Amino acid sequence: VARHLFPRAMQPTEAFMIVGSKTFSRTSGYGRETLRFAGSAHDTATMKHTNGHSVLGKTVVAFDAVNFGKHGGGQQYDKTCVLRDLNKAYTAFHCNSLTVVGGMPFATGQ
């Protein structure tokens, strides 16, 4: 879904943050081959106040990745590629003064 909200390619140190996100469905599987809809979800996130607005207390921070399957798997360990990924992760984890530590849920994947 997020890739449809942000159609242009991100720059090397860009990430995005969605504050007040809500879960609408459950899924099963992983990736393009097995990811499937597994029914409706009941989101139990509580409300919080951010910049004078009441929003759901859930934040999604994400950044893009390079598909090394298309670009040669050996390149992923080149210094340039490793630095790109580290910069992306740093940007995402410190987005808008939010530091993703201290008990906040964290997940990786497609």
N, C-alpha and C positions, 0 to 999 in steps of 0.2 A: 504494500500500500504506500509506504513512504516514498518509494522510487517514483510513484505517479504524482506525488505532491511536489517533488523537487526534480524537474525533468532535465536540468542542465547538469553537466559533470561538475563535481566539486573540485575545488582547488586543493593543493597538497596539504594545507593545514586547516581545512574546513571540516566542520561537523555540524549537525543540527540538533535542536532541542525542541521537543513538543511538551509543553506544560499542560497538565490537566487531561491527559489521555484517558481513554476508557476502553475496556475490553468488551467486545460484543460477542465473540465466538470462541469456542474451544477448538483446538486442532489436534491432529495426531500425525505422526510421521515427521519427516525432516526433508527439506529441500524440494527440488522439482519433481523428483520421482515418487515420493511417498507422502508428501504433505497433503492433508485432507481436512475438510470441515468435519468437526466432531460434535456439533450441537451448539446451542446458545449458551452464553456465559452470563452469570450474575456477578457484576463487578462490585466488590465490597470496599473500594477505595473511599476514604473519608475526604471531606472537603477541607481546604486550607485557603488562607488569604495570601495572595501574591499581587503586589503592586496595586492594592486597593480593590482587587477582584476576587470573588470566591471561585475556586477551581477545584477539580478533583486532585487529590494529593498524590498524583502519579506523574512521573516525568520519564519520557523516553529520549535518550541521547543516542545518536547513531552516526556512523561514518562509513564511507564506501570502502571497497576492497578491490584489488586487482585480481582478475581471473587468470591465474597462472597456468591453468589448463590450456588456455588459448595463447598465452604469451611465453610458454616454455617454463616448465617447473623448476629448472635449474636457476632461473633468474631471481626467484624469491629470496635467495640468501645473499644476493649482491648487496653491497653496502648501501647503494642508493635506494633500493627497494626496502631494506630493513629500516633505514632512517625515515622513509616516507610513512611506513606503518607505525613506527614509534611516534612520529609527529602527529599523525592522525589520532592515535590513542590518547596522547597527552591532551590534544585539543578537545576531544570528546569528554575525557574525564575531568577536565577543568573548565567546562563550558559555563559561561555566565556566572563565574565565581562559585559554581557548584562543584564540590569535590566528591567523586563517587567513592566513598569509603564509609566506615562507621555504621555498618548495619543496613545500608541501602541494598535492595535486591540488585543483582547483576547477572546478566545472561549474555551469551555470545551465540552466533549462528546466523543463518541466512534470513 
